[in-house]
Amino acid sequence: MLWVIRLLVQRKIWSDHRGQDLIEYALLAALVTVSAVAVVPGVSSSINIVFSKVNSVMILAASS
């Protein structure tokens, strides 16, 4: 098993950090997506309540 680690270090595969930024950005995007999915149901119900109130006021204004 030690020979595998030596091979990876010698070929600089172990210390190769190319693509690290891409992975970090992908993890950040996933975190933002999960957060948005968690927040949207609460926000959508609040928006629905506001539009329902506006609709009822508009109906009352149109009938008078």
Backbone as CSV, one residue per row, in Angstrom:
resi,resn,N_x,N_y,N_z,CA_x,CA_y,CA_z,C_x,C_y,C_z
1,MET,0.818,-1.188,0.000,0.000,0.000,0.000,0.862,1.252,0.000
2,LEU,1.987,1.186,0.659,2.891,2.333,0.723,3.455,2.671,-0.654
3,TRP,3.654,1.664,-1.479,4.191,1.915,-2.817,3.205,2.701,-3.673
4,VAL,1.906,2.555,-3.415,0.897,3.314,-4.164,0.994,4.792,-3.810
5,ILE,1.161,5.087,-2.535,1.288,6.477,-2.096,2.562,7.097,-2.663
6,ARG,3.640,6.338,-2.658,4.897,6.851,-3.240,4.727,7.137,-4.726
7,LEU,4.036,6.255,-5.427,3.801,6.446,-6.856,2.975,7.710,-7.101
8,LEU,1.951,7.906,-6.291,1.111,9.092,-6.450,1.890,10.377,-6.172
9,VAL,2.747,10.361,-5.157,3.544,11.541,-4.820,4.588,11.797,-5.901
10,GLN,5.221,10.760,-6.406,6.244,10.929,-7.432,5.646,11.497,-8.718
11,ARG,4.487,11.068,-9.048,3.854,11.546,-10.281,3.057,12.826,-10.071
12,LYS,3.117,13.364,-8.877,2.462,14.612,-8.493,0.941,14.543,-8.638
13,ILE,0.402,13.356,-8.623,-1.056,13.211,-8.664,-1.645,13.566,-7.317
14,TRP,-0.950,13.170,-6.269,-1.438,13.411,-4.908,-1.480,14.896,-4.603
15,SER,-0.491,15.657,-5.075,-0.404,17.080,-4.755,-0.994,17.971,-5.844
16,ASP,-1.638,17.383,-6.835,-2.239,18.162,-7.916,-3.543,18.776,-7.422
17,HIS,-3.626,20.096,-7.435,-4.800,20.793,-6.912,-5.640,21.426,-8.015
18,ARG,-5.369,21.060,-9.259,-6.187,21.597,-10.347,-7.605,21.071,-10.199
19,GLY,-8.564,21.928,-10.417,-9.955,21.530,-10.281,-10.508,21.745,-8.887
20,GLN,-9.663,22.137,-7.955,-10.115,22.345,-6.583,-11.109,23.498,-6.522
21,ASP,-10.847,24.577,-7.267,-11.760,25.720,-7.272,-13.129,25.326,-7.817
22,LEU,-13.126,24.515,-8.863,-14.386,24.072,-9.457,-15.219,23.283,-8.454
23,ILE,-14.581,22.430,-7.707,-15.289,21.641,-6.702,-15.834,22.537,-5.603
24,GLU,-15.041,23.528,-5.185,-15.508,24.449,-4.146,-16.708,25.251,-4.623
25,TYR,-16.664,25.725,-5.875,-17.802,26.464,-6.412,-19.040,25.578,-6.546
26,ALA,-18.845,24.327,-6.920,-19.976,23.404,-7.029,-20.599,23.143,-5.661
27,LEU,-19.772,22.989,-4.636,-20.300,22.797,-3.283,-21.038,24.035,-2.796
28,LEU,-20.521,25.219,-3.116,-21.179,26.463,-2.737,-22.525,26.604,-3.456
29,ALA,-22.564,26.266,-4.735,-23.819,26.321,-5.486,-24.831,25.335,-4.923
30,ALA,-24.376,24.163,-4.525,-25.280,23.180,-3.926,-25.832,23.687,-2.596
31,LEU,-24.994,24.334,-1.804,-25.453,24.893,-0.533,-26.505,25.978,-0.754
32,VAL,-26.272,26.856,-1.723,-27.241,27.911,-2.031,-28.548,27.297,-2.524
33,THR,-28.470,26.262,-3.338,-29.669,25.608,-3.855,-30.476,24.956,-2.741
34,VAL,-29.803,24.268,-1.857,-30.496,23.620,-0.732,-31.133,24.670,0.169
35,SER,-30.436,25.774,0.394,-30.996,26.851,1.217,-32.224,27.456,0.557
36,ALA,-32.166,27.681,-0.744,-33.301,28.251,-1.463,-34.506,27.319,-1.421
37,VAL,-34.275,26.037,-1.579,-35.372,25.068,-1.529,-35.995,25.040,-0.144
38,ALA,-35.194,25.242,0.888,-35.717,25.240,2.255,-36.534,26.497,2.545
39,VAL,-36.187,27.621,1.917,-36.839,28.900,2.217,-38.089,29.128,1.369
40,VAL,-38.107,28.650,0.144,-39.176,28.962,-0.804,-40.573,28.584,-0.314
41,PRO,-40.811,27.437,0.291,-42.186,27.136,0.728,-42.747,28.159,1.718
42,GLY,-41.943,28.627,2.634,-42.415,29.633,3.587,-42.698,30.962,2.924
43,VAL,-41.861,31.351,1.989,-42.039,32.615,1.288,-43.249,32.543,0.359
44,SER,-43.432,31.420,-0.300,-44.550,31.305,-1.242,-45.896,31.402,-0.531
45,SER,-46.004,30.845,0.661,-47.276,30.955,1.385,-47.525,32.394,1.822
46,SER,-46.490,33.119,2.198,-46.640,34.535,2.564,-47.070,35.367,1.360
47,ILE,-46.478,35.110,0.219,-46.844,35.828,-1.001,-48.283,35.508,-1.391
48,ASN,-48.677,34.272,-1.226,-50.043,33.868,-1.549,-51.042,34.617,-0.663
49,ILE,-50.741,34.784,0.591,-51.627,35.515,1.507,-51.746,36.972,1.070
50,VAL,-50.639,37.596,0.715,-50.659,38.998,0.281,-51.492,39.153,-0.981
51,PHE,-51.318,38.282,-1.965,-52.086,38.381,-3.197,-53.574,38.115,-2.964
52,SER,-53.893,37.250,-2.041,-55.302,36.999,-1.714,-55.940,38.243,-1.108
53,LYS,-55.231,38.933,-0.237,-55.751,40.164,0.352,-55.921,41.248,-0.710
54,VAL,-54.932,41.377,-1.583,-55.040,42.359,-2.666,-56.212,42.025,-3.571
55,ASN,-56.426,40.768,-3.864,-57.537,40.332,-4.708,-58.866,40.684,-4.072
56,SER,-59.017,40.447,-2.786,-60.294,40.761,-2.128,-60.549,42.269,-2.100
57,VAL,-59.502,43.065,-1.917,-59.678,44.526,-1.950,-60.047,44.977,-3.349
58,MET,-59.443,44.398,-4.365,-59.779,44.759,-5.748,-61.221,44.394,-6.089
59,ILE,-61.690,43.243,-5.598,-63.079,42.831,-5.844,-64.034,43.796,-5.160
60,LEU,-63.739,44.201,-3.932,-64.586,45.156,-3.227,-64.591,46.516,-3.938
61,ALA,-63.449,46.948,-4.440,-63.359,48.236,-5.139,-64.112,48.189,-6.469
62,ALA,-64.090,47.051,-7.139,-64.778,46.943,-8.425,-66.291,46.874,-8.248
63,SER,-66.753,46.334,-7.142,-68.197,46.208,-6.937,-68.837,47.507,-6.469
64,SER,-68.065,48.465,-6.003,-68.686,49.712,-5.523,-68.605,50.823,-6.525
